[in-house]
Amino acid sequence: MITVTRAAAKEIRTHAHRGDMEELGLRLSASRGPDGGIEYRMGFDEITLNDMVVSSSGVDVIIAPDEKPLLNGVVLDYVEMSPGERQFIFMNPNDPHYVPPVE
């Protein structure tokens, strides 16, 4: 369903610790943007009754059931985009703008 890389999991746990939110899961949400691409939001949250929870690399990821189609198959990573600039990225085969990495 959703994969969190080790690098992303480490950064998520660091943020959870800094914010004293270690008991919360990471909620991911997604919606279609005006150009058909997928826009993402994430933050720490409590699990509600209808939520789905996926554990990956030691991180509990919370997803609302109606967002599953947009998030199915997503890989969340934390990478260095340019020297000194690191950020979370979403690799999502459901996004029409997604270009898979060349191996």
Secondary structure, DSSP 8 states (H G I E B T S, - for coil): -EEE-HHHHHHHHHHHHHTT-TTSEEEEEEEE-TTS-EEEEEEEE---TT-EEEEETTEEEEE-GGGHHHHTTEEEEEEEEETTEEEEEEE-TTSTT------
